[in-house]
Amino acid sequence: MSLKTYIIARILLAVPMVLILLTVVFVIMRVIPGDPVLTLLGGKAPIEVIEAKRHELGLDKPIIVQYGEYLLNLFKGDLGKSLLTERPIIEELGDRLPATVELTIMGFIIALVIGIFWGVEAARRHDTAFDLSARVYSIFIYSVPVFWLGMVFQLVFGVWLKWLPVAGRIPPLMEPKHITGMYLFDALLTANWDSAREALRHLILPSVTLGLVISSVFVRMVRGNMVLSLSQDFVKAARARGIKERAVVYRHALKNAMVPIMTVLGLQLALLFAGAVLTETTFSWPGIGTYLIQKIRYRDFMAVQGAIVIYALIVVTLSIVVDIVNAWIDPRIRY
Protein backbone atom coordinates (compact mmCIF):
# COMPACT_ATOMS: atom_id res chain seq x y z
CA MET A 1 0.00 0.00 0.00
CA SER A 2 1.43 3.38 -1.01
CA LEU A 3 1.56 6.27 1.44
CA LYS A 4 -1.08 8.16 -0.56
CA THR A 5 -3.48 5.20 -0.46
CA TYR A 6 -2.83 4.77 3.25
CA ILE A 7 -3.67 8.44 3.93
CA ILE A 8 -6.92 8.22 1.95
CA ALA A 9 -7.90 5.02 3.79
CA ARG A 10 -7.27 6.60 7.21
CA ILE A 11 -9.35 9.65 6.33
CA LEU A 12 -12.23 7.52 5.04
CA LEU A 13 -12.16 5.39 8.20
CA ALA A 14 -12.34 8.53 10.35
CA VAL A 15 -15.63 9.68 8.80
CA PRO A 16 -17.88 6.89 10.21
CA MET A 17 -16.12 7.15 13.58
CA VAL A 18 -16.98 10.85 13.89
CA LEU A 19 -20.53 10.19 12.62
CA ILE A 20 -21.11 7.49 15.24
CA LEU A 21 -19.83 9.78 18.01
CA LEU A 22 -22.09 12.64 16.93
CA THR A 23 -25.09 10.29 16.69
CA VAL A 24 -24.53 8.95 20.20
CA VAL A 25 -24.22 12.46 21.63
CA PHE A 26 -27.30 13.65 19.71
CA VAL A 27 -29.45 10.82 21.08
CA ILE A 28 -28.13 11.03 24.65
CA MET A 29 -28.75 14.78 24.89
CA ARG A 30 -32.39 14.24 23.92
CA VAL A 31 -33.25 11.23 26.07
CA ILE A 32 -31.67 12.25 29.38
CA PRO A 33 -34.10 13.76 31.92
CA GLY A 34 -34.76 17.48 31.80
CA ASP A 35 -36.22 19.93 29.33
CA PRO A 36 -33.90 22.64 27.94
CA VAL A 37 -36.88 24.93 27.25
CA LEU A 38 -38.01 24.76 30.89
CA THR A 39 -34.43 25.42 31.96
CA LEU A 40 -34.30 28.41 29.63
CA LEU A 41 -37.67 29.95 30.50
CA GLY A 42 -38.06 28.78 34.08
CA GLY A 43 -40.61 26.43 35.56
CA LYS A 44 -43.33 29.10 35.96
CA ALA A 45 -43.61 30.12 32.29
CA PRO A 46 -47.09 29.70 30.73
CA ILE A 47 -47.59 26.51 28.75
CA GLU A 48 -48.33 28.55 25.59
CA VAL A 49 -44.97 30.30 25.85
CA ILE A 50 -43.18 27.00 26.45
CA GLU A 51 -44.82 25.35 23.43
CA ALA A 52 -44.10 28.39 21.23
CA LYS A 53 -40.43 28.34 22.25
CA ARG A 54 -40.23 24.60 21.64
CA HIS A 55 -41.71 25.11 18.16
CA GLU A 56 -39.30 27.99 17.47
CA LEU A 57 -36.33 25.78 18.32
CA GLY A 58 -37.72 22.84 16.33
CA LEU A 59 -37.88 20.61 19.39
CA ASP A 60 -41.47 19.58 18.66
CA LYS A 61 -40.39 17.72 15.52
CA PRO A 62 -39.76 13.95 15.51
CA ILE A 63 -36.24 13.11 16.66
CA ILE A 64 -35.33 11.58 13.29
CA VAL A 65 -36.25 14.86 11.57
CA GLN A 66 -34.17 16.82 14.09
CA TYR A 67 -31.26 14.45 13.46
CA GLY A 68 -31.50 14.88 9.69
CA GLU A 69 -31.59 18.67 9.95
CA TYR A 70 -28.67 18.61 12.37
CA LEU A 71 -26.48 16.56 10.02
CA LEU A 72 -27.46 18.70 7.04
CA ASN A 73 -26.51 21.89 8.86
CA LEU A 74 -23.32 20.26 10.13
CA PHE A 75 -22.18 19.40 6.60
CA LYS A 76 -22.72 23.07 5.73
CA GLY A 77 -20.44 24.11 8.59
CA ASP A 78 -23.35 25.40 10.70
CA LEU A 79 -23.23 24.22 14.33
CA GLY A 80 -26.46 26.06 15.13
CA LYS A 81 -27.17 28.70 17.76
CA SER A 82 -26.88 28.48 21.52
CA LEU A 83 -30.26 28.04 23.20
CA LEU A 84 -29.07 30.24 26.05
CA THR A 85 -27.39 33.17 24.30
CA GLU A 86 -28.79 32.73 20.77
CA ARG A 87 -25.31 33.43 19.41
CA PRO A 88 -23.86 31.20 16.66
CA ILE A 89 -22.05 28.37 18.38
CA ILE A 90 -19.13 28.57 15.96
CA GLU A 91 -18.49 32.14 17.14
CA GLU A 92 -18.65 31.21 20.82
CA LEU A 93 -16.29 28.28 20.29
CA GLY A 94 -13.97 30.50 18.24
CA ASP A 95 -13.69 32.85 21.22
CA ARG A 96 -12.82 29.94 23.53
CA LEU A 97 -10.60 27.76 21.35
CA PRO A 98 -7.39 29.87 21.62
CA ALA A 99 -7.45 29.57 25.42
CA THR A 100 -7.71 25.78 25.21
CA VAL A 101 -4.97 25.58 22.57
CA GLU A 102 -2.65 27.78 24.65
CA LEU A 103 -3.18 25.70 27.79
CA THR A 104 -2.81 22.41 25.90
CA ILE A 105 0.41 23.40 24.16
CA MET A 106 2.04 24.59 27.39
CA GLY A 107 0.92 21.48 29.25
CA PHE A 108 2.24 19.28 26.45
CA ILE A 109 5.63 21.02 26.44
CA ILE A 110 5.96 20.54 30.20
CA ALA A 111 4.96 16.88 29.94
CA LEU A 112 7.38 16.34 27.06
CA VAL A 113 10.36 17.86 28.87
CA ILE A 114 9.73 15.92 32.07
CA GLY A 115 8.83 12.68 30.29
CA ILE A 116 11.77 12.53 27.89
CA PHE A 117 14.46 13.69 30.30
CA TRP A 118 13.34 11.57 33.26
CA GLY A 119 12.52 8.56 31.10
CA VAL A 120 15.88 8.63 29.29
CA GLU A 121 17.90 9.14 32.47
CA ALA A 122 15.93 6.42 34.27
CA ALA A 123 16.72 3.97 31.45
CA ARG A 124 20.38 5.01 31.42
CA ARG A 125 20.59 4.40 35.18
CA HIS A 126 18.56 1.21 35.06
CA ASP A 127 17.76 -0.43 38.43
CA THR A 128 19.18 2.44 40.47
CA ALA A 129 17.50 4.78 42.95
CA PHE A 130 16.98 7.29 40.13
CA ASP A 131 15.19 4.66 38.04
CA LEU A 132 13.06 3.68 41.03
CA SER A 133 12.09 7.30 41.62
CA ALA A 134 10.93 7.62 38.00
CA ARG A 135 8.76 4.51 38.29
CA VAL A 136 7.26 5.62 41.61
CA TYR A 137 6.61 9.10 40.20
CA SER A 138 4.86 7.76 37.09
CA ILE A 139 2.58 5.50 39.12
CA PHE A 140 1.77 8.11 41.76
CA ILE A 141 1.15 11.06 39.47
CA TYR A 142 -0.94 8.94 37.08
CA SER A 143 -3.28 7.98 39.93
CA VAL A 144 -3.75 11.56 41.20
CA PRO A 145 -6.98 13.26 40.01
CA VAL A 146 -6.09 16.31 37.97
CA PHE A 147 -8.63 18.54 39.77
CA TRP A 148 -7.23 17.54 43.18
CA LEU A 149 -3.67 18.31 42.08
CA GLY A 150 -4.87 21.65 40.73
CA MET A 151 -6.56 22.58 44.00
CA VAL A 152 -3.41 21.66 45.95
CA PHE A 153 -1.37 23.96 43.72
CA GLN A 154 -3.94 26.73 44.16
CA LEU A 155 -3.81 26.35 47.93
CA VAL A 156 -0.01 26.23 48.18
CA PHE A 157 1.14 28.70 45.51
CA GLY A 158 -1.91 30.94 45.35
CA VAL A 159 -3.32 31.12 48.87
CA TRP A 160 -0.42 30.31 51.20
CA LEU A 161 2.59 31.65 49.29
CA LYS A 162 0.66 34.17 47.15
CA TRP A 163 3.11 33.69 44.29
CA LEU A 164 0.71 32.96 41.45
CA PRO A 165 -2.93 33.72 40.53
CA VAL A 166 -5.36 30.84 40.93
CA ALA A 167 -7.91 31.63 38.20
CA GLY A 168 -8.44 33.41 34.90
CA ARG A 169 -6.12 34.13 31.96
CA ILE A 170 -5.02 37.74 32.51
CA PRO A 171 -6.01 40.75 34.65
CA PRO A 172 -8.66 43.11 33.26
CA LEU A 173 -7.45 45.82 30.87
CA MET A 174 -4.17 43.97 30.25
CA GLU A 175 -5.24 41.88 27.25
CA PRO A 176 -2.70 42.19 24.40
CA LYS A 177 -3.64 43.05 20.85
CA HIS A 178 -5.68 40.17 19.42
CA ILE A 179 -3.73 38.26 16.75
CA THR A 180 -4.08 34.55 17.50
CA GLY A 181 -6.20 34.78 20.65
CA MET A 182 -3.41 33.15 22.69
CA TYR A 183 -2.49 35.89 25.13
CA LEU A 184 1.11 34.88 25.84
CA PHE A 185 1.93 34.46 22.16
CA ASP A 186 0.16 37.68 21.16
CA ALA A 187 1.90 39.66 23.91
CA LEU A 188 5.31 38.37 22.75
CA LEU A 189 4.52 39.20 19.13
CA THR A 190 3.56 42.77 20.04
CA ALA A 191 6.41 43.19 22.58
CA ASN A 192 3.88 43.87 25.33
CA TRP A 193 6.07 42.59 28.15
CA ASP A 194 3.69 43.48 31.00
CA SER A 195 0.88 41.48 29.40
CA ALA A 196 3.30 38.64 28.59
CA ARG A 197 4.41 38.44 32.22
CA GLU A 198 0.86 38.39 33.54
CA ALA A 199 -0.31 35.90 30.91
CA LEU A 200 2.57 33.59 31.85
CA ARG A 201 1.84 33.91 35.58
CA HIS A 202 -1.79 32.92 35.00
CA LEU A 203 -0.74 30.07 32.73
CA ILE A 204 1.81 28.44 35.04
CA LEU A 205 -0.46 26.63 37.50
CA PRO A 206 -3.00 25.13 35.06
CA SER A 207 -0.35 24.13 32.52
CA VAL A 208 1.90 22.55 35.16
CA THR A 209 -1.08 20.66 36.58
CA LEU A 210 -2.05 19.33 33.17
CA GLY A 211 1.53 18.63 32.14
CA LEU A 212 2.43 16.70 35.29
CA VAL A 213 -0.51 14.32 34.97
CA ILE A 214 0.28 13.53 31.33
CA SER A 215 4.05 13.31 31.96
CA SER A 216 3.56 10.05 33.85
CA VAL A 217 2.63 8.32 30.58
CA PHE A 218 5.66 9.79 28.82
CA VAL A 219 8.06 8.76 31.58
CA ARG A 220 6.93 5.13 31.49
CA MET A 221 6.85 4.97 27.69
CA VAL A 222 10.25 6.60 27.15
CA ARG A 223 11.88 4.56 29.90
CA GLY A 224 10.55 1.24 28.58
CA ASN A 225 11.60 1.89 25.00
CA MET A 226 14.97 3.30 26.01
CA VAL A 227 15.80 0.25 28.16
CA LEU A 228 15.13 -1.93 25.12
CA SER A 229 17.04 0.39 22.77
CA LEU A 230 20.11 0.61 25.03
CA SER A 231 20.41 -3.17 25.00
CA GLN A 232 20.72 -3.33 21.19
CA ASP A 233 23.95 -4.20 19.40
CA PHE A 234 24.27 -0.83 17.64
CA VAL A 235 24.49 0.91 21.05
CA LYS A 236 27.24 -1.48 22.15
CA ALA A 237 29.06 -0.83 18.89
CA ALA A 238 28.79 2.94 19.35
CA ARG A 239 30.22 2.69 22.84
CA ALA A 240 33.02 0.44 21.58
CA ARG A 241 34.00 3.12 19.04
CA GLY A 242 34.52 5.56 21.91
CA ILE A 243 31.51 7.79 21.27
CA LYS A 244 30.60 9.86 24.31
CA GLU A 245 27.87 8.35 26.47
CA ARG A 246 25.51 11.32 26.12
CA ALA A 247 25.77 11.12 22.32
CA VAL A 248 25.13 7.38 22.43
CA VAL A 249 22.05 7.84 24.57
CA TYR A 250 20.46 10.92 23.02
CA ARG A 251 21.61 10.71 19.37
CA HIS A 252 21.52 6.98 18.75
CA ALA A 253 19.38 5.14 21.31
CA LEU A 254 16.70 7.83 21.72
CA LYS A 255 16.32 8.28 17.96
CA ASN A 256 15.74 4.55 17.54
CA ALA A 257 13.23 4.50 20.41
CA MET A 258 11.20 7.44 19.10
CA VAL A 259 9.07 5.52 16.54
CA PRO A 260 6.69 3.92 19.09
CA ILE A 261 7.01 6.98 21.34
CA MET A 262 5.78 9.26 18.52
CA THR A 263 2.45 7.44 18.48
CA VAL A 264 1.95 7.96 22.20
CA LEU A 265 3.01 11.61 22.00
CA GLY A 266 0.52 12.37 19.25
CA LEU A 267 -2.37 10.56 20.89
CA GLN A 268 -1.65 12.16 24.26
CA LEU A 269 -1.65 15.60 22.62
CA ALA A 270 -5.08 14.80 21.20
CA LEU A 271 -6.31 13.58 24.58
CA LEU A 272 -4.96 16.72 26.24
CA PHE A 273 -7.57 18.80 24.42
CA ALA A 274 -10.35 16.65 25.85
CA GLY A 275 -8.63 16.13 29.20
CA ALA A 276 -8.25 19.88 29.72
CA VAL A 277 -11.92 20.08 30.75
CA LEU A 278 -11.28 19.38 34.44
CA THR A 279 -8.19 21.60 34.51
CA GLU A 280 -10.05 24.51 32.92
CA THR A 281 -12.94 24.10 35.35
CA THR A 282 -10.61 24.00 38.36
CA PHE A 283 -8.76 27.17 37.34
CA SER A 284 -11.76 28.98 35.78
CA TRP A 285 -9.84 28.96 32.52
CA PRO A 286 -12.17 30.34 29.81
CA GLY A 287 -11.63 27.58 27.26
CA ILE A 288 -13.86 25.06 25.51
CA GLY A 289 -13.83 22.78 28.57
CA THR A 290 -15.36 25.43 30.83
CA TYR A 291 -17.79 26.32 28.04
CA LEU A 292 -18.86 22.67 27.77
CA ILE A 293 -19.51 22.32 31.50
CA GLN A 294 -21.57 25.53 31.56
CA LYS A 295 -23.71 24.41 28.63
CA ILE A 296 -24.29 20.97 30.14
CA ARG A 297 -25.63 22.58 33.32
CA TYR A 298 -28.21 24.56 31.32
CA ARG A 299 -29.07 21.63 29.00
CA ASP A 300 -27.98 23.73 26.02
CA PHE A 301 -27.55 20.60 23.91
CA MET A 302 -26.89 22.49 20.66
CA ALA A 303 -23.83 24.08 22.24
CA VAL A 304 -22.78 20.76 23.83
CA GLN A 305 -22.99 19.05 20.44
CA GLY A 306 -20.96 21.85 18.87
CA ALA A 307 -18.20 21.59 21.47
CA ILE A 308 -18.01 17.82 21.06
CA VAL A 309 -17.81 18.21 17.27
CA ILE A 310 -14.74 20.43 17.72
CA TYR A 311 -13.17 17.97 20.18
CA ALA A 312 -13.88 15.06 17.83
CA LEU A 313 -12.36 16.83 14.84
CA ILE A 314 -9.24 17.76 16.83
CA VAL A 315 -8.72 14.22 18.14
CA VAL A 316 -9.37 12.58 14.76
CA THR A 317 -7.13 15.04 12.89
CA LEU A 318 -4.23 14.58 15.29
CA SER A 319 -4.67 10.78 15.19
CA ILE A 320 -4.52 10.81 11.39
CA VAL A 321 -1.42 13.04 11.45
CA VAL A 322 0.28 10.66 13.90
CA ASP A 323 -0.53 7.65 11.71
CA ILE A 324 0.78 9.42 8.61
CA VAL A 325 4.03 10.43 10.33
CA ASN A 326 4.53 6.88 11.61
CA ALA A 327 3.79 5.42 8.18
CA TRP A 328 6.32 7.81 6.66
CA ILE A 329 8.99 6.96 9.26
CA ASP A 330 8.33 3.21 9.27
CA PRO A 331 6.88 1.90 5.96
CA ARG A 332 6.06 -1.46 7.60
CA ILE A 333 3.02 0.19 9.25
CA ARG A 334 1.32 0.61 5.85
CA TYR A 335 1.39 -3.15 5.34
TAHU-V354652 format. One record per backbone hydrogen bond with DSSP energy under -0.5 kcal/mol. NH is the residue of the N-H (numbers start at 0). CO is the residue of the C=O. Records with the same first field share a line. If there is no record, write none. Layout:
NH->CO ; CO
//
This chain:
5->1
6->2
7->3
8->4
9->5
10->6
11->7
12->8
13->9
14->10
15->11
16->12
17->13
18->14
19->15
20->16
21->17
22->18
23->19
24->20
25->21
26->22
27->23
28->24
29->25 ; 26
30->26 ; 27
31->27
35->33
38->34
39->35
40->36
41->37
44->41
49->45
50->46
51->47
52->48
53->49
54->50
55->51
56->52
57->53 ; 54
58->53
59->53
60->57
64->61
65->61
66->62
67->63
68->64
69->65
70->66
71->67
72->68
73->69
74->70
75->71
76->73
77->72
78->76
81->86
85->81
88->79
90->87
91->87
92->88
93->89
94->90
95->91
96->92
97->93
98->95
99->95
100->96
101->97
102->98
103->99
104->100
105->101
106->102
107->103
108->104
109->105
110->106
111->107
112->108
113->109
114->110
115->111
116->112
117->113
118->114
119->115
120->116
121->117
122->118
123->119
124->120
125->122
127->124
130->124
131->127
132->128
133->129
134->130
135->131
136->132
137->133
138->134
139->135
140->136
141->137
142->138 ; 139
143->139
148->144
149->145
150->146
151->147
152->148
153->149
154->150
155->151
156->152
157->152 ; 153
158->153
159->154
160->155
162->156
163->156
167->282
173->170
178->176
182->180
185->181
186->182
187->183
188->184
189->185
190->187
191->186
192->190
195->191
196->192
197->193
198->194
199->195
200->196
201->197
202->198
203->199
204->200
205->201
206->202
207->203
208->204
209->205
210->206
211->207
212->208
213->209
214->210
215->211 ; 212
216->213
217->213
218->214
219->215
220->216
221->217
222->218
223->219
224->220
225->221
226->222
227->223
228->224
229->225
230->226 ; 227
231->228
234->231
235->231
236->232
237->233
238->234
239->235
240->236
241->238
242->237
247->243
248->244
249->245
250->246
251->246 ; 247
252->247
253->248
255->251
256->252
257->253 ; 254
258->255
260->256
261->257
262->258
263->259
264->260
265->261
266->262
267->263
268->264
269->265
270->266
271->267
272->268 ; 269
273->269
274->270
275->271
276->273
277->274
278->274
279->275
280->276
281->277
282->278
283->280
284->279
285->283
286->284
290->286
291->287
292->288
293->289
294->290
295->291
296->292
297->293
298->295
299->294
300->298
303->299
304->300
305->301
306->302
307->303
308->304
309->305
310->306
311->307
312->308
313->309
314->310
315->311
316->312
317->313
318->314
319->315
320->316
321->317
322->318
323->319
324->320
325->321
326->322
327->323
328->324
329->325
330->328
332->329
333->330
334->331
//
